[in-house]
Amino acid sequence: MIKHKRQKYLRVNEDFFNEKIVKYLKRLDRGETLVIIYLKLQLKSLDNNGEIYFCNNLYTEMANVIEEDEKDVKRCIDELFKTKFIELRDNNTLVFKRLQE
């Protein structure tokens, strides 16, 4: 019996690379990598309506899940916290506010 995997989509506007957060990330050191990490994290959150759950160390777990360097993941997540594009809920849930709108 063939199981069909349900697909979810991230809607990206045609001016994605002109969005404030993307422009901000691109200006930082290793900015292109940070933008890719931002996209990967958003994609990982689709199954849970814009939320990512983690058990231990946020940065280590996310780096392993999206297969990116932990320092880059930490930098990206810290910048997203700083700009309020994400928030931490219940000490183990990362929330993408834009995806919940």
C-alpha positions, 0 to 999 in steps of 0.5 A: 500500500502506497502512503501519500505524504501530505505536503505543506507549502511556504508562501514566499512573495516575489519580493522576498529578497526585498523584505526588511528581515532578509535585507537585514540578514544579508547585510550581516557577515555570512548573510546569504547563509543566514537567509538560507537558515531562516528559510530552512527554519520556516520550512521546518515549522510548517508542520506545527503552524509556525512553531518548532519544538525542541528538547535541549539546546535550541541551537544544537538541535536546530543545527542538526535538524537543518544540517547547518553550522551551529554558529551560523544557526545561533547567529540567525536565531539570535538576530531573529529574536532581536528583530522580533521575527521569532519568539520563545514560548514555554522555554521549548517552543520557537514561534515564527510570528509571521507564519502564524498570521 
